[in-house]
Amino acid sequence: MRYIYGQASQVVVWLDEDWHGSNIAMKFLRRLGEDETLHLNPLLNPSIRVNRLNLDSMELCGHLIRLFDLPWWKRIWTVQEFVLAQKLVFQYSRSLVTRETMYMARKNF
């Protein structure tokens, strides 16, 4: 697997089919990863909002929990996929987030 991931020009991590809220969760991660000035606390400006939802919203939190509860995040071999791929993109239905953006989202969180 190391050879396969290391030699691939791009690896696409297919997370799942579209479900209500998947685009909102991916949009949240993209925004968080692309703008380090956004605050998670909605009382601070600028704070992150997606479709008028912030982290005080149970709806947004539920979408994020569902996204990170997918099987891909729980498999041991995904570490190889994440680390060894020259270029990696997370795809959820039609929503895309690059590895770099996902990493920055984690860092900014």
Secondary structure, DSSP 8 states (H G I E B T S, - for coil): -HHHHHH-S-EEEEEE---TTHHHHHHHHHHHHH-TT-BSSTTSSSB--BTTB-TT-HHHHHHHHHHHTSGGGG-TTHHHHHHH-SSEEEEETTEEEEHHHHHHHHHH-
